């Protein structure tokens, strides 16, 4: 799971002054469970069950799972001024970038 890998690499993200935040369309209870178990409280997981934030970033797949809306798996780097510096939309689970790739991308954009 990508979030576990990122949690394990948190010290490396801290070294380059980078904060991790995950956003999920899941309800608060599920997001809290993942925060405690999968990422061991290493970074916040925001619950966006109404998909308001996800929709603003253009990352909502309407009726993506039957008649349910789902978030498109995406990794985004946003700088200190709130400017999006990089985005990778993953079409498949194996396509989700690894923490090492994201760390390298951050180092190259600073």
N, C-alpha and C positions, 0 to 999 in steps of 0.2 A: 504494500500500500504506500502510495506516494507520501502521505502525511507522516507516516512513521519514519520514513527515510529522512524527511526534512527535519523532524523532531530530533533525530539522532545527529544531524549536522548543525543543530542550532548554534553551537559554539563557533563554527566557521562563519555563519551568517553574522553573528555578533561581532566577530573580528573585523568585518568590513562594514560595520554600522548599518546593518540591514535588518528590518523587522519583517517577520513573516505574519501573514494574516490569511486565514482560509474563510471562504464564504460558501455557505451551503443552503440549498432550498429546503433542506430538512427542517423539521420543527425544532424548537429550542431543546427539548428533552433529548432528542437524538444527537444534536450538535454537542450538547454538554457531555453525553456519554462518550462520543468520539474524542472530545477534548481531554477527558480524564483517562480513557483507556488507550487510545491509539497514539495520541501525541503527548501523553503524560504531562499535560498542562504547560508545555514548552512554548506555545504561542496560541493566540486566540483563534477560535472558530466561531464566526458570526453566523447566526441563524437568520435566513432571509426567506421564510416560507411563502411570503407573498411575491417573491422574486423581484422586488422593487429595485434593489441594487444591481442584481444580475441583469435585469432588463435594461437598465441604463447603460451597461457596458456592452449590450448587444449579444448577451450570452445565454439567451433563453431559447430552448428548442420546444416550441409550442407543440403540444400533443406528441411529445417525443417517446413516451412510454404508454401506449394505449391512448387514453384521453388525458393523461397527466402531463403537465409541463415539467421538463427537466432542465437542469443547467448543463451547458456545454462545457466539458472539461477544458479549462484554459488556465495558463500560467501567464501572469502579467507582472511586469516590473514597472513600478511607478516611483519617480524620483522625489526628492524632498519638496519640490515645488508643485507636486501633484501632476506632473507631466508623464504620460505613458511613454516609456522608453522601449519596450519590447513586449510582444504578445505572441504566444504560441497556443493555437487551438489544436487540441489533440483529437483526432478522429477515432483512434482506438486506444485501449488501455496501454499497450506496449509503446505507443507514441508519446505518452506523457513524459516530459523531461525529468531526468534524474536530478537529484540535488547538486551533484558535481557539475552538470551542464548549466544549471541555473547560476551557481556560484561563479563559474567562468564567465557567463554572460554579464553578470553584475560587475565583475572586475573589469571587463572590457568596456563597460558603459560609463564608468566613473572617471 
